[in-house]
Amino acid sequence: MTPQPDAGVESFGITLSVLAPCYNEGRNVDFLVDRTLATFSAMNVEGELVLVDDGSQDDTWARIESRVDADRRVRGIQHSSNGGMEAAWGTGLAAAHGRLVCLIDADLQNRPEDIARLLAAYTRSNHDLVQGVRLSPSTLTRHRLFSRGLNRLLNAAFGTSLRDNKSGFILCRREVLQSILEHRFTYKYFQSFLGVAACAHGFSVEEIDTLFEPRRAGCSFLPRFPLLPSIRIGLELLKFRFETCLIRRSIPSRGQRLWASTDFLSTRMPTQA
């Protein structure tokens, strides 16, 4: 039931691989699968949904197995223990067959239907990566205030002007995501640095508005008062800021890449010779 990682690109005619880490998301799996597969059909795209069970303690894996048996477009991989969001992305990427990859949360706060909007934006633009900006119709919450504060801090620290740095709802070529996920140091919350990591590697980013809905079931990994995660993310931000200085020196042909500029929002960086 657990497929072996495959490094093939666009294998089996797959164009788009959607990667969804799942941790105790048993009550959301069926809805995620149904809506994602319906989106593939509506887009008329050969896609696959790669579900990575990251050591869940509920019936997440049983639900994934059931959906894998029912539809060849669904694939499942199981971690024996919880490795975190980034580890699940890496596992899913290694197993993905598509030339393009899309990251989505399994909690359905990112709407699977908006995958089509990300793909359309990517197709019509010259950007390396499309990132969904999370717009919520609900009133401000502590978590939303936390995200806004962190986004401003990231922009100030890295000289960027992204509207939603830590949004994990992105679509890009598989090699772009692979580059973004490569780093020297260890991070617990690397998912908070996706936007600035893309810019640090010289990739151009287009942001599009997407609806961010209330969690349908389950619990957020952030506590109600995220003091300790805030401290940890702050320390990791300093560490990643140092690492990005090393990244800059390792990519000389992209050295004019706009560290203190926002041109990367509208211009694709040149390919390294």
C-alpha positions as CSV (number, residue, x, y, z in Angstrom):
1,M,0.0,0.0,0.0
2,T,3.0,2.3,0.6
3,P,4.5,3.2,-2.8
4,Q,8.2,3.5,-3.1
5,P,9.6,6.9,-3.8
6,D,10.1,7.5,-7.5
7,A,12.4,10.2,-9.0
8,G,10.7,10.1,-12.4
9,V,9.4,13.4,-13.8
10,E,6.0,13.4,-15.3
11,S,5.8,9.6,-15.0
12,F,2.6,7.7,-15.9
13,G,1.4,10.9,-17.8
14,I,1.1,12.8,-14.5
15,T,1.4,16.6,-14.9
16,L,0.5,17.8,-11.4
17,S,1.2,16.2,-8.0
18,V,-0.6,17.6,-5.0
19,L,1.2,16.8,-1.8
20,A,-0.8,16.8,1.5
21,P,0.8,16.0,4.9
22,C,-1.7,14.4,7.2
23,Y,-1.4,14.3,11.0
24,N,-4.5,13.1,12.8
25,E,-6.7,14.2,9.9
26,G,-8.9,11.1,9.7
27,R,-12.1,13.2,9.7
28,N,-10.8,15.4,6.8
29,V,-9.2,12.8,4.4
30,D,-12.3,11.8,2.5
31,F,-13.4,15.4,2.0
32,L,-9.8,16.4,0.9
33,V,-9.7,13.5,-1.6
34,D,-13.2,14.1,-3.1
35,R,-12.6,17.8,-3.6
36,T,-9.1,17.4,-5.0
37,L,-10.1,14.7,-7.5
38,A,-13.1,16.8,-8.5
39,T,-10.7,19.7,-9.1
40,F,-8.5,17.5,-11.3
41,S,-11.5,16.6,-13.4
42,A,-12.7,20.2,-13.7
43,M,-9.2,21.3,-14.8
44,N,-8.9,18.4,-17.3
45,V,-5.5,17.7,-15.8
46,E,-3.7,14.4,-15.2
47,G,-3.0,14.8,-11.5
48,E,-2.3,12.7,-8.5
49,L,-2.9,13.4,-4.8
50,V,0.0,12.1,-2.6
51,L,-1.2,11.8,1.0
52,V,1.6,11.5,3.6
53,D,0.5,10.1,7.0
54,D,3.0,11.7,9.4
55,G,2.7,9.3,12.2
56,S,-1.0,9.9,13.0
57,Q,-2.6,8.3,16.1
58,D,-6.1,8.2,14.7
59,D,-7.6,6.5,11.7
60,T,-5.9,8.7,9.1
61,W,-3.9,5.8,7.6
62,A,-7.0,3.6,7.4
63,R,-8.8,6.3,5.5
64,I,-5.9,6.8,3.2
65,E,-5.6,3.1,2.4
66,S,-9.3,3.0,1.6
67,R,-9.0,5.9,-0.9
68,V,-5.8,4.5,-2.5
69,D,-7.7,1.2,-3.2
70,A,-10.6,3.1,-4.7
71,D,-8.8,5.5,-7.1
72,R,-5.4,5.2,-8.9
73,R,-5.0,9.0,-8.6
74,V,-4.6,8.7,-4.9
75,R,-1.3,7.5,-3.4
76,G,-0.4,7.0,0.2
77,I,2.8,7.0,2.2
78,Q,3.1,6.4,5.9
79,H,5.7,7.6,8.4
80,S,6.3,5.4,11.4
81,S,6.5,8.5,13.6
82,N,5.7,12.2,13.4
83,G,8.5,14.0,11.5
84,G,6.8,17.4,10.9
85,M,5.5,19.3,7.9
86,E,8.8,19.6,6.1
87,A,9.6,16.0,6.4
88,A,6.2,15.0,5.0
89,W,6.8,17.4,2.1
90,G,10.1,15.8,1.3
91,T,8.7,12.3,1.4
92,G,5.8,13.3,-0.8
93,L,8.1,15.1,-3.3
94,A,10.4,12.1,-3.6
95,A,7.4,9.9,-4.4
96,A,5.6,12.4,-6.7
97,H,5.4,11.7,-10.5
98,G,4.3,15.2,-11.7
99,R,6.4,17.9,-13.4
100,L,4.6,20.4,-11.2
101,V,3.9,20.1,-7.5
102,C,1.4,21.8,-5.3
103,L,1.5,21.8,-1.5
104,I,-1.8,21.9,0.4
105,D,-2.8,21.4,4.1
106,A,-5.0,18.4,4.8
107,D,-7.2,20.5,7.2
108,L,-9.2,22.0,4.3
109,Q,-8.4,25.6,5.3
110,N,-6.9,25.9,1.9
111,R,-9.6,25.1,-0.6
112,P,-8.7,22.3,-3.0
113,E,-10.8,24.1,-5.6
114,D,-8.2,26.9,-5.5
115,I,-5.6,24.6,-6.9
116,A,-7.1,25.5,-10.3
117,R,-6.5,29.2,-9.6
118,L,-2.8,28.5,-8.7
119,L,-2.3,26.5,-11.8
120,A,-3.9,29.1,-14.0
121,A,-1.7,31.8,-12.5
122,Y,1.4,29.7,-13.0
123,T,0.5,28.9,-16.6
124,R,-0.1,32.5,-17.7
125,S,2.8,34.1,-15.9
126,N,6.6,33.8,-16.0
127,H,7.0,33.3,-12.3
128,D,8.8,30.3,-10.8
129,L,6.3,29.9,-7.9
130,V,2.7,30.9,-7.2
131,Q,1.8,31.3,-3.5
132,G,-1.8,31.6,-2.2
133,V,-2.4,34.6,0.1
134,R,-4.7,33.4,2.8
135,L,-7.8,35.7,3.0
136,S,-10.3,34.8,5.8
137,P,-13.8,36.1,6.0
138,S,-13.8,35.7,9.8
139,T,-12.8,38.2,12.4
140,L,-9.2,38.5,13.6
141,T,-8.0,35.7,15.9
142,R,-4.8,35.2,17.9
143,H,-3.4,32.9,15.3
144,R,-4.1,35.4,12.5
145,L,-2.5,38.2,14.5
146,F,0.5,35.9,15.1
147,S,0.7,35.2,11.3
148,R,0.5,38.9,10.4
149,G,3.1,39.8,13.0
150,L,5.5,37.1,11.8
151,N,5.0,38.1,8.1
152,R,6.0,41.7,8.9
153,L,9.0,40.4,10.8
154,L,10.1,38.2,7.9
155,N,9.7,41.0,5.4
156,A,11.8,43.3,7.6
157,A,14.5,40.7,8.2
158,F,14.9,39.6,4.6
159,G,14.1,42.7,2.7
160,T,11.0,41.3,1.0
161,S,7.5,42.6,0.6
162,L,5.5,39.4,0.4
163,R,1.9,39.5,1.8
164,D,1.9,36.0,3.2
165,N,5.4,34.6,3.6
166,K,4.4,31.5,5.6
167,S,1.6,30.4,3.4
168,G,2.2,26.7,2.5
169,F,-0.3,26.8,-0.4
170,I,2.1,26.9,-3.3
171,L,2.6,25.6,-6.8
172,C,5.8,25.3,-8.8
173,R,8.1,23.0,-10.7
174,R,9.3,20.0,-8.6
175,E,13.0,21.1,-8.9
176,V,12.1,24.6,-7.5
177,L,10.5,23.0,-4.4
178,Q,13.5,20.7,-4.0
179,S,15.8,23.7,-4.0
180,I,13.7,25.5,-1.5
181,L,13.7,22.5,0.9
182,E,17.4,22.2,0.8
183,H,19.1,23.9,3.8
184,R,22.2,23.4,5.9
185,F,20.7,23.7,9.4
186,T,17.8,21.9,11.2
187,Y,14.5,23.7,11.7
188,K,11.3,22.7,13.4
189,Y,9.2,25.4,11.7
190,F,10.8,25.7,8.3
191,Q,7.3,25.9,6.8
192,S,7.2,29.5,8.1
193,F,10.0,30.5,5.8
194,L,8.7,29.2,2.4
195,G,8.3,32.7,0.8
196,V,11.7,34.1,1.9
197,A,13.4,30.8,1.1
198,A,12.1,31.0,-2.5
199,C,13.4,34.5,-2.8
200,A,16.8,33.6,-1.2
201,H,17.3,31.0,-4.0
202,G,16.5,33.6,-6.6
203,F,13.1,32.4,-7.6
204,S,10.3,34.8,-8.6
205,V,7.1,34.6,-6.7
206,E,3.6,35.6,-7.7
207,E,1.0,35.9,-5.0
208,I,-2.8,35.4,-5.6
209,D,-5.6,35.7,-3.2
210,T,-7.2,32.5,-1.9
211,L,-10.0,31.9,0.6
212,F,-8.7,30.6,4.0
213,E,-11.6,28.8,5.6
214,P,-12.1,27.7,9.3
215,R,-10.7,24.3,10.1
216,R,-13.4,21.7,9.5
217,A,-12.2,19.1,12.0
218,G,-9.2,18.5,14.2
219,C,-6.8,20.9,16.0
220,S,-4.1,23.3,14.9
221,F,-0.5,22.5,15.9
222,L,-0.3,26.0,17.4
223,P,-1.7,26.4,20.9
224,R,-4.2,29.1,21.8
225,F,-1.4,31.3,23.1
226,P,1.6,30.4,20.9
227,L,4.3,31.9,23.1
228,L,6.8,29.0,22.9
229,P,6.4,28.5,19.2
230,S,6.8,32.2,18.7
231,I,10.1,32.2,20.6
232,R,11.3,29.1,18.7
233,I,10.4,30.6,15.3
234,G,12.1,33.8,16.2
235,L,15.3,32.0,17.0
236,E,15.0,29.9,13.8
237,L,14.5,33.1,11.9
238,L,17.9,34.4,13.0
239,K,19.5,31.1,12.1
240,F,17.8,31.1,8.6
241,R,18.8,34.7,8.0
242,F,22.4,33.6,8.6
243,E,22.0,30.7,6.3
244,T,20.6,32.9,3.5
245,C,23.8,34.8,3.5
246,L,25.6,31.5,2.7
247,I,23.0,30.8,0.0
248,R,23.7,34.2,-1.6
249,R,27.4,33.5,-1.8
250,S,26.8,30.0,-3.3
251,I,24.7,31.3,-6.2
252,P,27.0,34.0,-7.8
253,S,25.0,34.2,-11.1
254,R,22.0,35.2,-9.1
255,G,23.8,37.6,-6.9
256,Q,22.0,40.6,-8.3
257,R,18.9,39.0,-7.1
258,L,17.2,41.7,-5.3
259,W,17.9,41.1,-1.7
260,A,16.6,44.5,-0.7
261,S,14.3,44.8,-3.7
262,T,10.9,43.6,-4.6
263,D,11.5,43.1,-8.3
264,F,11.4,39.4,-7.9
265,L,7.6,39.8,-7.6
266,S,7.3,40.6,-11.2
267,T,10.4,39.3,-13.0
268,R,11.6,35.8,-13.4
269,M,15.3,35.4,-12.4
270,P,17.7,34.3,-15.2
271,T,18.6,30.7,-15.4
272,Q,22.1,29.9,-14.1
273,A,24.4,29.1,-17.0
